Amino acid sequence: MRLIGLAGWSGAGKTTLMTRLIPELAGRGVSVSTLKHAHHAFDIDRPGKDSYEHRSAGARQVLVASANRWALMTELRGAPEPPLSALLRKLDPVDLVIVEGFKRDAHPKLEVHRAANGKPWLHPDDPFIAAIAADVAPPAGRLPHAHLDDIAAIAGLILAHAQPLESFLAHG
């Protein structure tokens, strides 16, 4: 398993890029899993559903399963948010894990930058950013980069700069 992240400010296009990258990588024979950091208030369940009622009643974990998928929800109930390394250990083996969010963690990343956001570049202050996908040329040109619309080139950057998961877990 190899690991890379997509890092960028909100509105830069990380999720859109992810949805375009996954089919490109799959078409190259690469199996992909994703790990997305969400805001603290997210929920994948709805009031009135049995699984929601189980959690509301105090269950620490609720596993929902069907013939098509299964999902395990874990309530932290005041415990600290698990670090990225602990979450990565919960994934089944694949060729590549792409992390969206966790931009302050020490894993290899591709910066996603959109000029219209008006936000500063991340790579000058993050030594773990290995490449850039942007709608404008990055300053200084010290990192490999591709245009946000060049999905094939970005997939190439992802594959070139993803690192073995074990090396991150050894330090995380």
C-alpha positions in Angstrom: 0.0 0.0 0.0 1.1 3.5 -0.8 -0.1 6.8 0.6 -0.5 10.4 -0.7 -2.8 13.2 0.4 -4.6 16.0 -1.3 -4.0 19.3 0.6 -5.6 22.6 -0.1 -7.9 25.3 1.2 -11.6 24.8 1.1 -12.9 25.6 -2.3 -9.7 24.6 -4.1 -11.3 21.6 -5.7 -10.0 18.6 -3.8 -13.2 16.6 -3.8 -13.8 17.3 -7.5 -10.2 16.3 -8.3 -10.6 13.1 -6.2 -13.7 12.1 -8.1 -11.9 12.6 -11.4 -8.6 10.9 -10.2 -10.2 7.6 -8.9 -11.5 6.5 -12.3 -8.3 7.5 -14.0 -6.2 5.5 -11.5 -8.6 2.5 -11.6 -8.3 2.6 -15.4 -4.5 2.1 -14.9 -5.2 -1.0 -12.7 -4.6 0.8 -9.4 -7.0 -0.1 -6.5 -7.8 3.0 -4.5 -9.2 3.7 -1.1 -9.8 7.2 0.3 -9.8 8.7 3.8 -11.6 12.0 4.2 -11.3 14.3 7.2 -14.6 15.9 8.0 -15.8 18.7 10.3 -16.7 17.6 13.8 -20.4 17.7 13.3 -20.7 15.3 10.3 -23.0 12.4 10.4 -23.7 9.6 8.0 -26.8 8.4 9.7 -30.3 9.9 10.0 -32.8 10.2 12.9 -35.4 7.5 12.7 -33.1 4.8 11.3 -32.4 1.8 13.6 -28.6 2.4 13.5 -29.1 6.1 14.5 -31.3 4.9 17.4 -28.7 2.4 18.5 -26.1 5.2 18.6 -28.5 7.6 20.4 -29.1 4.9 23.0 -25.4 4.9 23.8 -23.8 2.2 21.7 -20.1 2.9 21.2 -20.0 1.1 17.8 -22.8 0.3 15.3 -22.1 -1.9 12.3 -24.6 -1.8 9.5 -24.4 -4.5 6.8 -26.2 -5.4 3.6 -25.4 -7.4 0.5 -23.9 -4.3 -1.1 -21.9 -2.6 1.6 -21.2 -2.4 5.3 -20.3 0.6 7.5 -18.9 0.7 11.0 -19.7 3.9 13.0 -17.7 4.5 16.1 -18.8 7.1 18.6 -15.9 8.7 20.4 -18.0 9.7 23.4 -15.5 12.3 24.5 -12.3 10.4 23.6 -9.8 12.3 21.4 -10.0 12.2 17.6 -7.9 9.3 16.4 -4.7 10.3 14.6 -4.3 9.7 10.9 -2.0 6.7 11.5 -4.7 4.9 13.6 -7.4 5.5 10.9 -5.1 4.3 8.1 -4.6 1.0 10.0 -8.3 0.3 9.7 -8.3 0.2 5.9 -8.2 -3.0 3.9 -5.1 -3.4 1.7 -5.2 -1.6 -1.7 -2.6 -0.2 -4.0 -3.1 3.4 -3.1 -4.7 5.4 -0.3 -5.5 9.0 -1.0 -6.2 11.2 2.0 -8.3 14.3 1.7 -7.7 16.7 4.5 -5.2 16.2 7.4 -3.1 18.9 5.7 -1.0 19.4 8.8 0.1 15.8 9.0 3.5 14.5 7.9 2.5 12.4 4.9 3.4 13.0 1.2 0.9 15.4 -0.4 -0.2 17.0 -3.6 -1.2 20.6 -3.1 -4.5 21.5 -4.8 -4.6 25.3 -5.5 -7.2 27.5 -7.2 -6.2 31.1 -7.9 -9.8 32.4 -7.5 -9.8 31.3 -3.9 -7.3 34.1 -3.1 -5.6 31.9 -0.5 -1.8 31.5 -0.1 0.1 28.5 -1.4 0.7 25.8 1.1 3.9 24.3 -0.2 6.3 27.0 1.0 5.5 26.1 4.6 4.9 22.3 4.2 8.0 20.2 3.4 5.7 17.2 2.8 4.1 18.7 -0.3 5.8 16.8 -3.2 3.8 18.1 -6.2 1.2 20.6 -7.2 -2.1 20.6 -9.1 -3.2 24.2 -9.8 -5.1 26.4 -12.3 -2.1 28.7 -12.5 1.7 28.1 -12.6 3.1 27.9 -9.1 5.7 30.3 -8.0 9.4 29.4 -8.0 8.8 26.2 -10.0 10.7 24.0 -7.6 8.0 21.3 -7.4 6.6 19.2 -10.3 3.1 20.4 -11.2 0.2 19.9 -13.5 -2.9 21.9 -14.5 -6.0 21.0 -12.5 -7.7 19.9 -15.6 -4.9 17.5 -16.7 -6.1 14.4 -14.8 -3.7 12.0 -16.5 -0.7 14.2 -15.6 -2.0 14.6 -12.0 -2.5 10.8 -11.7 1.1 10.5 -12.9 2.3 12.9 -10.1 0.2 10.9 -7.6 1.8 7.6 -8.6 5.3 9.1 -8.7 5.1 10.7 -5.3 3.0 8.3 -3.2 5.1 6.6 -0.5 4.8 3.3 1.2 2.2 3.4 3.9 4.6 1.5 6.2 7.1 4.4 6.2 4.4 6.8 7.4 3.0 4.4 10.0 6.5 3.8 11.4 6.7 7.5 12.2 3.0 8.2 12.9 
